[in-house]
């Protein structure tokens, strides 16, 4: 994600956070190596949920609210909405702060993988970025976005 264009949308910092989470939710190899492997530089499943919905309130508002700000068009917004619903469905059943394996073993997790990957690929294409690149660590993401 290091090459993400910053002029795709005006609220690119939020877009970077959402893309980071979608990338992690849509990449089973990453999940096995980093979340199940306990690599702290990438955070936990709960950290990724926060990046997905914390600042944007996508758990309460449709991504369509942010077309032209965070998302380029309705197709992106629809893809993100589907991924958010899939992630939150599993989160609500498993609970917050569960071990990574509890999420990844949930019967709804394949849907999370599918919808998050589709949304991440759509956003990556609009940003002219390689969707297959490894996600940035939280420190790199923080530096890039000037965030917390």
Secondary structure in CASP SS format (residue, H / E / C, confidence):
PFRMAT SS
TARGET T0000
AUTHOR 0000-0000-0000
METHOD secondary structure of the structure
MODEL  1
X C 1.00
X C 1.00
X C 1.00
X C 1.00
X C 1.00
X C 1.00
X C 1.00
X C 1.00
X C 1.00
X C 1.00
X C 1.00
X H 1.00
X H 1.00
X H 1.00
X H 1.00
X H 1.00
X H 1.00
X H 1.00
X H 1.00
X H 1.00
X H 1.00
X H 1.00
X H 1.00
X H 1.00
X H 1.00
X C 1.00
X C 1.00
X H 1.00
X H 1.00
X H 1.00
X H 1.00
X H 1.00
X H 1.00
X H 1.00
X H 1.00
X C 1.00
X C 1.00
X C 1.00
X C 1.00
X H 1.00
X H 1.00
X H 1.00
X C 1.00
X C 1.00
X H 1.00
X H 1.00
X H 1.00
X H 1.00
X H 1.00
X H 1.00
X H 1.00
X H 1.00
X H 1.00
X C 1.00
X C 1.00
X C 1.00
X C 1.00
X C 1.00
X C 1.00
X C 1.00
X C 1.00
X C 1.00
X H 1.00
X H 1.00
X H 1.00
X H 1.00
X E 1.00
X C 1.00
X C 1.00
X C 1.00
X E 1.00
X C 1.00
X C 1.00
X H 1.00
X H 1.00
X H 1.00
X H 1.00
X H 1.00
X H 1.00
X H 1.00
X H 1.00
X H 1.00
X H 1.00
X H 1.00
X H 1.00
X H 1.00
X H 1.00
X H 1.00
X H 1.00
X H 1.00
X H 1.00
X H 1.00
X H 1.00
X H 1.00
X C 1.00
X C 1.00
X C 1.00
X C 1.00
X C 1.00
X H 1.00
X H 1.00
X H 1.00
X H 1.00
X H 1.00
X C 1.00
X C 1.00
X C 1.00
X C 1.00
X H 1.00
X H 1.00
X H 1.00
X H 1.00
X H 1.00
X H 1.00
X H 1.00
X H 1.00
X H 1.00
X H 1.00
X H 1.00
X H 1.00
X H 1.00
X H 1.00
X H 1.00
X H 1.00
X H 1.00
X H 1.00
X C 1.00
X C 1.00
X C 1.00
X C 1.00
X C 1.00
X C 1.00
X C 1.00
X C 1.00
X C 1.00
X C 1.00
X C 1.00
X H 1.00
X H 1.00
X H 1.00
X H 1.00
X H 1.00
X H 1.00
X H 1.00
X H 1.00
X C 1.00
X C 1.00
X C 1.00
END
